[in-house]
Amino acid sequence: MHGATITDNSGSVIRPCILWNDTRSHKECIEFENQSHDVRAISGNITMPGFTAPKINWLKKNEKDNFNKICKILLPKDYLRFYLTGEYYSEMSDASGTLWLDVRKRKWSDELLSCSFLENKHMPDLVEGNQETGILKKEFKDKFQFNHNVKIVGGAGDNAAAAVGMGITEQNQSFISLGTSGVFFTPTQDFLSNTGDAVHSFCHCLPNKWHLMSVMLSASNCLDWICSVTNTSIQKSLTNVENFYSEKDSIANAPLFLPYLSGERTPHNDPHIRGSFHSIKTTTDATNMQYSVIEGVSFGILDGVKSILKVNNNFEKIFMVGGGSRSSFWIQLLASLLDRKLSVCEQSEYGASLGVARLAMYADKNTDDKSAIIKEIKISNEYKPKSNNINILLKRYEIWKDLYSSNKKIAYKLLH
């Protein structure tokens, strides 16, 4: 989503795209914010190495010749748009993750661009996600034997697209994604931000709407990892963990796991922290560790929800999406931890694909009833909070938070 795809005057890519999970620009983040403009107030976000702007600052410092060749800076999907249409456009939800957008005013900020030694001319034009951005080139139209011109619309960043696919566009709605990363997403009617907890404050992909988003970089990715290490299938691990959870003494004596395999965003904005187990004993076995991983990721989701609650508590409905949402045990655990009802949607894994299809339909002048396009997705199951083991979990959560504070002191030294 935040990758830096840079092109020269001929439209050719200058160097391989620097991806969202590349954290080498952590020093440039500090420099970006130490300039004369209030970066957080304008962008609504804290500067993170995952965003686009610090990557360009890194480029200027380390690849001067490539920086000097820049004509346009495009996000990956906007380069694909250019390839398909020859047009330079970006839409609001994706552009919010560059750190060059004035998120409140929904336009490129001259002040923020100057922090990366850039000007407006280096950026694509901005549109909303449901606006037309050009026509498919004739060579592609002929190749795929389309009879009519194919319009390309703005589109959306991954989570904004998933939200539209599920009909999540109003401030009383939200969703949690238990995918490779973990996300809590809720729309807002106005621009809000909480940079102190590294909450993402972005434009939604529909006009005059915004959203808040907490992001943990490793969620179900942690489960994949522990299953690989213990040579256990995901289904078997979840069965093991569910049986383990039925014993209170087992939970109280289980190891604790920090799920920061790739660093962390919300609420820490810490590219140096890494995953770790704590309180491992001679009795610790594979199931103990599998449980600790599920619990640690759940604590990370709780961290994110608490960060957003500081500035927005209007959401009532929370939908569950992503691969982790297929586990009834995990959803029930989260419902209890968050003390909120959680709803699992039908075919939620297609949410993002459905969302961009809906945005394209929204741009179709032959579609009269726009409200029908973004109706809520059907709910297949609901989970209400349960009180069993919750006191033990909340006590462990407080200890878990202290572990991050302790690990932070040595994290940078361990990596360098």
Buried (B, 14 or more C-beta within 10 A) or exposed (E): BBBBBBBBEEEEEBBEBBBBBBBEBBEBBEBBBEEEBEBBEBBBBBBBBBBBBBBBBBBBEEEEEBBEBBBBBBBBBBBBBBEBBEBBBBBBBBBBBBBBBBBBEBEBBEBBBBBBEBEEEBBBEBBBBBBBBBBBBEEEBEEEEEEEEBBBBBBBBBBBBBBBBBBBBBBEBBBBBBBBBBBBBBBBEEBBBBBEBBBBBBBBBBEEBBBBBBBBBBBBBBBBBBBEEBEBEBEBBBBBBBEBBEEEEBBEEBBBBBBBBBBBBBBBBBBBBBBBBBBEEEEBEBBBBBBBBBBBBBBBBBBBBBBBBEBBEEBEBBBBBBBBBBBEBBBBBBBBBBEBEBBBBEEBBBBBEBBBBBBBBBBBEEEEEEEEBBEBBEBEEEBEBEEEBBEBBBEBBEEBBEBBEEBEEEBEEEEE
